[in-house]
Amino acid sequence: MGEFWPVPDVLAHLAGRWSAERRVRDLASGHVGRFEGVTAFTPLDGGGLLHEESGTFTWQGVSRPAVRTLRFLPGDSPATADVRFADGRPFHGLDLSRGHHIAEHPCAADLYRGEFTVRDRDHWRSVWRIGGPAKDLVLTTDYARVG
């Protein structure tokens, strides 16, 4: 696992722009895809951050634009956040007080299990393992602060 970098205020830490590089492995087929883009965390009215990701996703030799929007709302303490989909549905909690967190999100018959690791002020990683009858994937995203 390695060293973790504790984050006392998760929203303050994430605010700003991050480069995002994601590797997507389909464990069933062996296919590997790649996303390259930028993730911006900007203030939301009423508190929290809007997470907007945009870039290019390449799968089986075909590249397409890709976007994703989430909401990171204040949690029970500054080191935590309540992560929600763009439409407000709950996604998962996030506690980076120790620089490492594991989250789960059931989606239909599949289970999303996320591991978040903060390496230092400017680098963090998420690894999502998605398993079930519809999906068998591992998504590894490395983030680096821009600017």
C-alpha positions in Angstrom: 0.0 0.0 0.0 2.7 2.5 0.9 2.5 5.9 2.6 -0.7 7.9 2.9 -1.0 11.6 3.3 -3.8 12.6 5.8 -6.2 15.3 4.6 -7.7 17.4 7.4 -10.1 19.3 5.1 -11.1 17.3 2.0 -13.0 20.0 0.2 -10.2 22.5 0.6 -7.7 19.9 -0.6 -9.7 18.9 -3.7 -10.6 22.5 -4.8 -9.0 23.4 -8.1 -8.0 21.6 -11.3 -6.4 18.1 -11.6 -5.1 16.2 -14.5 -6.8 12.8 -14.6 -5.4 9.6 -16.3 -7.6 6.5 -16.0 -6.9 2.9 -17.0 -9.9 0.7 -17.5 -9.4 -3.0 -17.5 -12.3 -5.4 -18.5 -11.3 -8.5 -16.5 -13.8 -10.7 -18.5 -12.6 -9.7 -22.0 -9.0 -8.6 -21.3 -9.6 -5.3 -23.1 -7.9 -2.2 -21.7 -9.1 1.4 -22.2 -7.7 4.8 -21.3 -9.2 8.1 -20.2 -7.1 11.3 -20.3 -8.5 14.7 -19.2 -9.0 17.2 -16.5 -11.1 17.2 -13.3 -12.2 20.6 -11.9 -13.5 21.0 -8.4 -15.4 24.3 -8.2 -17.4 25.8 -5.4 -21.1 25.0 -5.2 -23.7 27.6 -3.9 -24.5 26.5 -0.4 -21.2 24.7 0.2 -19.4 21.8 -1.3 -17.7 21.3 -4.7 -18.9 20.5 -8.2 -16.7 17.8 -9.7 -16.6 18.2 -13.5 -14.4 15.8 -15.5 -13.9 16.0 -19.2 -11.5 14.4 -21.6 -11.1 11.6 -24.1 -11.8 7.9 -23.5 -10.2 5.4 -25.9 -11.7 1.9 -26.0 -10.8 -0.8 -28.5 -9.0 1.8 -30.7 -11.9 4.2 -30.8 -11.6 7.6 -29.0 -14.6 9.6 -27.9 -15.2 12.7 -25.7 -16.2 11.7 -22.1 -17.7 13.8 -19.3 -18.8 13.1 -15.7 -20.3 15.3 -13.1 -20.5 14.7 -9.3 -21.2 16.8 -6.2 -18.9 16.6 -3.2 -20.9 18.0 -0.3 -19.6 18.7 3.3 -19.5 15.6 5.5 -19.7 15.2 9.3 -16.2 16.7 9.7 -13.9 18.7 7.5 -12.0 15.5 6.5 -15.1 14.0 5.1 -17.4 14.5 2.1 -20.8 13.2 0.9 -20.3 12.3 -2.7 -23.4 12.4 -4.9 -24.3 12.0 -8.5 -25.1 15.1 -10.5 -28.9 14.5 -9.9 -28.4 14.4 -6.1 -28.6 10.6 -5.6 -26.1 9.3 -3.0 -22.9 7.7 -4.4 -20.5 7.2 -1.5 -19.0 8.8 1.6 -15.3 9.9 1.6 -13.1 10.2 4.7 -9.5 11.2 3.9 -8.5 11.9 7.5 -5.9 9.1 7.2 -5.2 9.7 3.5 -6.9 6.4 2.6 -10.6 5.4 2.3 -12.6 2.5 1.0 -16.2 3.1 -0.2 -18.9 0.8 -1.6 -21.8 1.6 -3.8 -24.4 -1.1 -5.0 -25.6 -0.4 -8.5 -28.4 -2.8 -9.6 -26.8 -6.3 -9.2 -23.2 -4.9 -9.5 -21.1 -3.7 -6.6 -18.7 -0.7 -6.9 -15.8 -0.8 -4.4 -13.6 2.3 -4.4 -10.2 2.8 -2.8 -8.9 6.3 -2.4 -5.3 7.0 -1.6 -3.7 10.4 -1.1 0.1 10.3 -1.8 0.9 14.0 -1.1 -0.5 17.5 -1.5 -0.6 17.2 -5.3 -1.3 13.5 -6.1 -4.1 11.0 -5.3 -5.5 7.9 -6.8 -8.8 6.1 -6.9 -9.2 2.5 -7.8 -12.8 1.2 -8.5 -13.4 -2.5 -8.7 -16.8 -3.2 -10.3 -18.1 -6.7 -10.1 -21.4 -8.4 -10.8 -23.4 -10.0 -13.5 -23.2 -7.0 -15.8 -19.6 -5.8 -15.2 -16.1 -7.1 -14.3 -13.9 -4.0 -14.4 -11.0 -2.2 -12.6 -10.8 1.6 -13.1 -7.5 3.1 -11.8 -7.3 6.9 -11.9 -4.3 9.0 -11.1 -4.8 12.7 -10.3 -2.1 15.4 -10.3 -2.8 19.0 -9.3 -2.6 21.5 -12.2 -0.9 24.8 -11.5 
